[in-house]
Amino acid sequence: MQCASPDRLLMPKTILLLSRDENLQNSRALILEAVGYRTIKTGSLISAVQLSSHCQMSIVGHTFSVDEQDDFIDQVHEGNPSVFVLCLRFGLTIPRALLTAVNNCFAAQPGGSRVCIMQESYVIAWPKRAS
């Protein structure tokens, strides 16, 4: 009998994609699914808050204002402070940049911020809030 490798025993991480731009949302889903992530998509903040409890990360697209991103973070972290939130501040279309940002967020130190911001310069910061 052959045992499964530890990588095969791990459940794939689920990422919630929140965007009002369906084309970008679908592109991001394809990029993430191609490397093994599961995705859930919505364009509604209300639905996203509810769906986030089933995910390890939420990616909030640039179609939501900084205030909307902050409100989303507050609502999600009220119920589940361990969820990572990646806020995009522009229409990210470069696959490697998206994957790097996701990996960097998941690699954050325990007890560190669960919020990552991606600006157009591709610099990622870990503030307490999106603003």
N, C-alpha and C positions, 0 to 999 in steps of 0.2 A: 504494500500500500504506500502510495506516495503522498506526502503532506503538501498542502498548498503553501506557496511562499507567503510571507507576511504581507507583501504588497497586495496580494489577491484577497486577503482577509479583510482589508480595510474597505469600508463603504466609500464610494466616491463622494466628495464634498458637493453640496448643493449651493448654488449661487443664484440669488434673486436678482433679476435685471429689471430695473425700474427706469422707464424712459417713455417720453411722449413721441419719440421718433422711432416708428416701428422698423424702418430699414436698418438703422444703426443697432437697434435692439436685436434684430435677427442676425446681423453680422457678428455681434459680440457673442451671441449664443453659439453660433457655428464655431467661432474661434475657441471658446471655452470647452465646448463638447468634444472638439477634435483632440483635446489633450486629456480627456477623461472626467471633466466636471459635469455634473447634472445642472440644468438651468430651469428656472421658472421665470416667466415673463409677465409683466403687468405694466400698465400705464397709469394706474391709479394709486395715489398715496394711501388711501384708506385700505385698499386691497393689499398693498405692499406691507403695511404694518402687520396685518393679519398673517400674511404668507411668510414673513421674515422669521416666524417662530419655527419654521420647517427648514431653515437654511443656516449655513455657517457664515455666509457673507451676503451682503446686499451691495449691488453696484447701482448708484444713483446717477443717472445721466445728466448732462449739462442742460437739458430742457427744463430742469427744475431749478428755481432760483436758490441762492445761498440760504435765504430764510426758509424756503421749503425743505432744503436739505437738512438744516438745523432742526426743524420741527420733526422730520422723519427720524433723525438720530435720537432725539429726546424720547419720542414715543417708543421706538424699538428698544432702546437701552433701558427704559423703565421696566419693561417686562423681561428682557433678556440681555443683560449687559455684556455677555460673552460674544455676541454677534459682531463680526467685523463689518464695517461700512466703508466702502470706497466711493468717494464723491468725485465725479469727473466734472471739470470746469470747461471742457471744450468737446467737440465732436470727435472723440478718439476713434481712429480707424486703423491704426498701426497694430497688427496682431501682437508682435513681440513686446511692444510697450504695454499693452493691456495685460499680457501674461506676466510680465515682470512686476507690474504694479500689484496684481493679485497675489503672486508668490511672496512679494515683500510684505504685504499686509498679513498674510498667514504666518510669516516668519517672525512677527513682532514678539518681543519678549513677554512672558507671562507677567501680568500685572501692568503691562504697558497700555498705551492707548489702543482702542479698537477702531479708531477712525483714521482713514488715510485720505489725503487730498491729492488729486493729480491735476496739476496745472499744465498749460500748454508747453511749458519748458521741459516737461517730463520729470520734474523734480517732485519727489514724494515726501510729504511731511506727516507727522503724527501728532496733530493738535488734539485738544479735548473736544472741540466743536468744529463745525465746517466753516465758520466765519472767522 
